[in-house]
């Protein structure tokens, strides 16, 4: 389950930023996760609670903002929404799509004290 490794990376980032910016507690973590990032959101939530035990983010609230998948359709010459990789273009049915969004995994906001 790579979601646990993602949570461990988040903990490391929080600890580094706490040392750099001099905060002692994290009250809220807002993550931006793209629908095409292959992250299982429920597993990430579970992993977050487990990994953050004993850390400065032990009681932090986790918020996840899911971003929609988007792609550039070569035949249509326009951006289109997609729900999953290898979906056809919703307008013309072509599979000649280049993913342009929805692969994000980043910390969007922190509430600290």
Backbone as numpy.savetxt, mean C-alpha at the origin, in Angstrom:
# Nx Ny Nz CAx CAy CAz Cx Cy Cz
4.08 -15.65 3.69 3.22 -14.48 3.69 4.12 -13.25 3.69
4.19 -12.56 2.56 5.07 -11.40 2.47 4.51 -10.16 3.16
3.25 -10.21 3.58 2.66 -9.09 4.29 3.37 -8.87 5.63
3.83 -9.95 6.26 4.56 -9.83 7.53 5.89 -9.10 7.29
6.57 -9.42 6.21 7.82 -8.74 5.88 7.57 -7.26 5.58
6.45 -6.96 4.94 6.09 -5.56 4.69 5.91 -4.82 6.01
5.22 -5.47 6.96 5.00 -4.85 8.28 6.32 -4.64 9.02
7.24 -5.58 8.89 8.55 -5.43 9.52 9.30 -4.24 8.90
9.17 -4.07 7.59 9.78 -2.91 6.93 9.16 -1.61 7.41
7.85 -1.60 7.58 7.16 -0.40 8.09 7.66 -0.07 9.48
7.80 -1.10 10.33 8.31 -0.87 11.69 9.71 -0.25 11.64
10.56 -0.77 10.77 11.90 -0.23 10.64 11.89 1.22 10.20
11.03 1.55 9.25 10.90 2.94 8.79 10.43 3.84 9.92
9.44 3.38 10.69 8.93 4.17 11.81 10.03 4.42 12.84
10.82 3.39 13.15 11.89 3.54 14.12 12.97 4.51 13.62
13.32 4.42 12.34 14.30 5.33 11.76 13.80 6.77 11.79
12.54 6.96 11.41 11.99 8.32 11.39 11.82 8.88 12.80
11.50 8.02 13.77 11.39 8.48 15.16 12.73 9.00 15.66
13.80 8.31 15.32 15.13 8.76 15.72 15.51 10.06 15.00
15.15 10.15 13.74 15.51 11.32 12.93 14.68 12.55 13.29
13.38 12.34 13.56 12.47 13.47 13.78 12.07 13.65 15.24
12.62 12.82 16.11 12.42 12.94 17.55 10.95 12.84 17.98
10.29 11.76 17.59 8.97 11.46 18.15 9.06 10.12 18.87
8.13 9.90 19.80 8.20 8.72 20.65 7.04 7.76 20.50
5.98 8.21 19.87 4.78 7.37 19.74 4.11 7.63 18.40
3.63 6.56 17.81 2.87 6.65 16.57 1.42 6.30 16.90
0.52 7.23 16.62 -0.90 7.01 16.91 -1.69 6.49 15.73
-1.21 6.81 14.52 -1.94 6.39 13.32 -0.96 6.25 12.17
-1.16 5.19 11.40 -0.37 4.95 10.20 -1.36 4.80 9.05
-1.20 5.62 8.03 -2.04 5.53 6.84 -1.18 5.04 5.68
-1.55 3.90 5.13 -0.81 3.32 4.01 -1.61 3.47 2.73
-0.92 3.67 1.63 -1.53 3.66 0.31 -1.08 2.37 -0.38
-2.06 1.53 -0.67 -1.79 0.21 -1.25 -2.57 0.10 -2.56
-1.86 -0.14 -3.64 -2.50 -0.29 -4.93 -3.15 -1.66 -5.07
-4.25 -1.71 -5.75 -4.97 -2.98 -5.95 -4.18 -3.99 -6.77
-3.18 -3.52 -7.49 -2.36 -4.42 -8.31 -1.04 -4.77 -7.63
-0.89 -4.42 -6.35 0.37 -4.63 -5.64 0.52 -6.04 -5.08
-0.49 -6.86 -5.22 -0.47 -8.23 -4.70 -0.34 -8.30 -3.19
-0.87 -7.30 -2.51 -0.89 -7.30 -1.05 -2.28 -7.71 -0.60
-2.33 -8.70 0.29 -3.59 -9.13 0.89 -3.85 -8.23 2.08
-4.83 -7.34 1.97 -5.07 -6.29 2.96 -5.38 -6.88 4.34
-6.19 -7.91 4.42 -6.52 -8.49 5.72 -5.29 -9.11 6.38
-4.44 -9.75 5.61 -3.20 -10.32 6.15 -2.27 -9.20 6.62
-2.26 -8.08 5.90 -1.44 -6.93 6.29 -1.93 -6.35 7.62
-3.23 -6.25 7.79 -3.79 -5.74 9.04 -3.42 -6.64 10.22
-3.53 -7.94 10.02 -3.17 -8.89 11.06 -1.68 -8.77 11.38
-0.85 -8.77 10.35 0.59 -8.68 10.52 1.01 -7.39 11.21
0.33 -6.31 10.90 0.64 -5.02 11.50 0.49 -5.10 13.02
-0.62 -5.63 13.48 -0.86 -5.74 14.92 0.20 -6.60 15.61
0.59 -7.69 14.97 1.58 -8.60 15.54 2.96 -7.95 15.57
3.38 -7.39 14.45 4.74 -6.84 14.33 4.92 -5.58 15.17
3.89 -4.80 15.36 4.03 -3.53 16.09 4.02 -3.70 17.61
3.74 -4.92 18.10 3.76 -5.14 19.56 5.14 -4.80 20.12
5.13 -4.05 21.21 6.38 -3.68 21.86 7.14 -2.55 21.17
6.54 -1.92 20.18 7.21 -0.84 19.46 6.52 0.49 19.75
7.06 1.55 19.18 6.46 2.87 19.34 5.10 2.98 18.63
4.75 1.98 17.85 3.46 1.97 17.15 2.54 0.86 17.65
2.78 0.42 18.88 2.02 -0.72 19.41 0.51 -0.51 19.37
0.04 0.64 19.73 -1.41 0.89 19.75 -1.87 1.74 18.57
-1.07 1.83 17.56 -1.40 2.68 16.41 -2.60 2.15 15.63
-3.37 3.06 15.12 -4.48 2.72 14.23 -3.91 2.61 12.83
-4.27 1.55 12.15 -3.82 1.35 10.77 -4.96 1.68 9.83
-4.72 2.61 8.92 -5.68 2.93 7.86 -5.04 2.55 6.53
-5.85 1.96 5.67 -5.35 1.57 4.36 -6.23 2.22 3.30
-5.58 2.96 2.41 -6.26 3.58 1.27 -5.87 2.75 0.05
-6.85 2.12 -0.56 -6.57 1.33 -1.76 -6.70 2.20 -3.00
-5.69 2.14 -3.85 -5.74 2.90 -5.10 -6.12 1.96 -6.24
-6.87 2.48 -7.15 -7.38 1.72 -8.29 -6.27 1.38 -9.27
-6.40 0.25 -9.91 -5.48 -0.10 -10.98 -5.83 0.69 -12.24
-4.80 1.18 -12.91 -5.00 1.90 -14.17 -3.97 1.41 -15.19
-4.31 1.56 -16.45 -3.41 1.15 -17.52 -3.59 2.05 -18.72
-2.58 2.04 -19.60 -2.64 2.76 -20.86 -2.98 1.74 -21.93
-4.09 1.96 -22.63 -4.50 1.07 -23.71 -3.85 1.57 -25.00
-3.01 0.73 -25.58 -2.30 1.15 -26.80 -3.24 1.36 -27.99
-4.17 0.45 -28.28 -5.07 0.70 -29.40 -5.98 1.93 -29.21
-6.49 2.13 -27.99 -7.37 3.27 -27.72 -6.59 4.57 -27.57
-5.35 4.46 -27.10 -4.56 5.66 -26.85 -5.07 6.46 -25.67
-5.54 5.76 -24.62 -6.04 6.46 -23.45 -5.85 5.62 -22.19
-5.92 6.29 -21.06 -5.85 5.61 -19.77 -7.19 4.99 -19.43
-7.14 3.77 -18.87 -8.37 3.06 -18.51 -8.22 2.42 -17.13
-9.33 2.25 -16.41 -9.27 1.55 -15.13 -9.23 0.03 -15.36
-8.47 -0.67 -14.51 -8.47 -2.14 -14.56 -8.56 -2.67 -13.13
-9.20 -3.80 -12.97 -9.36 -4.41 -11.65 -8.22 -5.37 -11.34
-7.62 -5.96 -12.37 -6.55 -6.94 -12.17 -5.62 -6.91 -13.38
-4.40 -7.39 -13.16 -3.47 -7.51 -14.29 -4.07 -8.43 -15.34
-3.75 -8.17 -16.54 -4.20 -8.97 -17.69 -5.68 -8.84 -17.98
-6.37 -7.90 -17.32 -7.75 -7.60 -17.70 -7.72 -6.95 -19.08
-8.78 -7.14 -19.86 -8.85 -6.44 -21.14 -9.25 -4.97 -20.95
-9.01 -4.18 -21.96 -9.46 -2.79 -21.94 -10.98 -2.78 -21.84
-11.55 -2.00 -20.91 -13.00 -1.96 -20.78 -13.70 -1.30 -21.97
-12.93 -0.56 -22.80 -13.53 0.13 -23.94 -13.47 -0.70 -25.22
-12.27 -1.26 -25.53 -12.13 -1.94 -26.82 -11.87 -3.45 -26.70
-11.60 -3.94 -25.48 -11.38 -5.37 -25.28 -9.94 -5.82 -25.54
-9.07 -4.92 -25.92 -7.67 -5.26 -26.20 -6.94 -5.65 -24.92
-5.93 -6.50 -25.09 -5.06 -6.88 -23.97 -3.70 -6.17 -24.07
-3.59 -5.23 -24.99 -2.35 -4.46 -25.14 -2.38 -3.28 -24.19
-2.20 -3.59 -22.89 -2.27 -2.58 -21.85 -0.94 -2.48 -21.12
-0.57 -1.27 -20.79 0.62 -1.01 -19.97 0.13 -0.47 -18.63
0.41 -1.17 -17.54 -0.02 -0.73 -16.21 0.63 0.61 -15.89
-0.19 1.56 -15.44 0.30 2.89 -15.08 0.03 3.26 -13.63
-0.79 2.50 -12.94 -1.09 2.81 -11.54 -1.71 1.63 -10.84
-1.64 1.67 -9.52 -2.23 0.61 -8.72 -1.22 -0.36 -8.15
0.07 -0.08 -8.35 1.12 -0.94 -7.81 1.77 -0.34 -6.56
1.25 0.79 -6.10 1.85 1.54 -5.01 1.79 0.78 -3.69
2.82 0.98 -2.89 2.86 0.55 -1.50 3.69 1.60 -0.78
3.01 2.50 -0.07 3.77 3.55 0.61 3.06 4.04 1.85
3.85 4.61 2.74 3.30 5.25 3.92 2.84 6.63 3.48
1.56 6.85 3.61 0.97 8.12 3.14 0.99 9.19 4.24
0.63 8.80 5.46 0.56 9.76 6.57 0.90 9.04 7.87
1.44 9.83 8.81 1.67 9.35 10.18 1.14 10.38 11.14
0.56 9.92 12.24 0.20 10.78 13.36 1.15 10.39 14.48
1.94 11.33 14.93 2.96 11.01 15.93 2.92 12.01 17.08
3.55 11.60 18.17 3.70 12.52 19.33 5.02 12.24 20.01
